[in-house]
């Protein structure tokens, strides 16, 4: 890899609702509802919605799940996030679905050499 290559990879993610059969779901989700994250873009299936409260539970983990992690890191193995409603038995499953290549220069105005500056 040459020093002029400013590329990096992120995982694409799929976040799917898992509902225990026969249980009452309170967050408005249905089993199999999902969204996908490709780079920084979040995509919903046409005509589908996603609870902002459920999204708030999983959102802080997504940037870390997009990145390669050590095999022993819990971020590599743990994929289930509980619904934030303590009375709702649904969970959100985060699945890494593939990788996507990005260019540093196309994703930020800060150069690789210029990421240090004085205040």
N, C-alpha and C positions, 0 to 999 in steps of 0.2 A: 504494500500500500504506500503510495507516494505521499509526501508531505503536502502536496497541492490538492489532494483529495479531501474535501471537507464534508464527506458524506457520513451519515449515521443511520442506524435502523431503529425503528420502533415496532412493537407488536400492534397489529390490529386486534381489537377486542370485541367480543359479543357479550352483552350482559342480558341474561335471561331470567325470567321469573319462574321459580319452582314453587309449586303449591302442593301441600300434602292432600291427597285425594280425600274428599268428603269434609274437609275443614272449611270453616267460614273465613273468607279473605276480606279484610277490611280496608285495604289500601287502593281498591279499585282495579287491581291487577287481575289478570287471568293467566293460568298456567300457559307457558310458552310465549307470553309477551316478551319483547326484547328490544334493545337498541344496539347499534354498532358504533364503535369509535374507530375512525380511520384518521390517523394523525391527530389533529386538534378538532376534527369535525365529527359531530355526533349525528347519527342518522336513525330516524324512526321508520318503521314500516308504514307505508301509505295508509292514512285513515286511523292510525293508532296513536294513543297517548301514553304518557308515563308520569306517574305521580312525582311531583317535585319533592315530596318528603322522602320517597324511596330513592330518588336521584341524589338527594343530599346525603344519604347514608353511604352511597357507593362512590360518589364523586371524588372524595379525597384520596381514594386508593388507585384511581385510574391511571394517573401519570406514572406512578411507580410500577403498576402492572404492565405498562407499555414498554418498560425498559428491561433489559437483560439483568437477571439477578443471579446470585450464587445459588447453586443447587440446594444448599443447606438453609438458605434464607426462607423464613416463613412466607414471604411474598411469592416465592416460587411454588409453594405447595397449597397454601390456603386460597380458596376461591369462593367461599360462600359468605354472604353478608346478610345479616338479619334485617327484616323489615323494621323500620324505626318505631312502628306502632307495637308496643309490647303485647298487645292482644291479637296481633296478626301473625299467623304461623308461616307466612311466605318468606322465602329467601331469594336473594339475587345471586346468581352464579356468574362469575367473571371467567371467560374463556379466551385464551390467546388463540387467535385463528390464523395468523400468518404474520409475515413481516413486510414492512414497507420502508423503502429507502428515501431519505431526505437529504437535502443539502443545507449546511449551516448558513451559507450566504443567502439562501432563499427563504430562510425562516427567521432571520434576525438582522437588524441593522448594525449590530456589534460585530466587529471583525474578530477572528480567532486570536489575533495578536493584541487586540485592543480591549480585552475584557478586564483590564486593571486600570483604574483611574483614581486620582487623588480627590479628596473632598475639600 
